[in-house]
């Protein structure tokens, strides 16, 4: 069974938004992180969303 690229694209975008939402919720609850962890989460979130958008555009053209 092969899963199409658009499915992985949507999953990656949703995972990026979930990571961002949970990070914001954690900070609003008063839990502080060091700047290195926060920066890493921001970079990871941007890469996940970007990779998901890339997969969606590739799946539309092929």
Secondary structure, DSSP 4 states (H G I P E B T S, - for coil): ----HHHHHHHHHHHHHHHHHHHHHHHHTT----HHHHHHHHHHHHHHHHHHHHHHHHHHH-
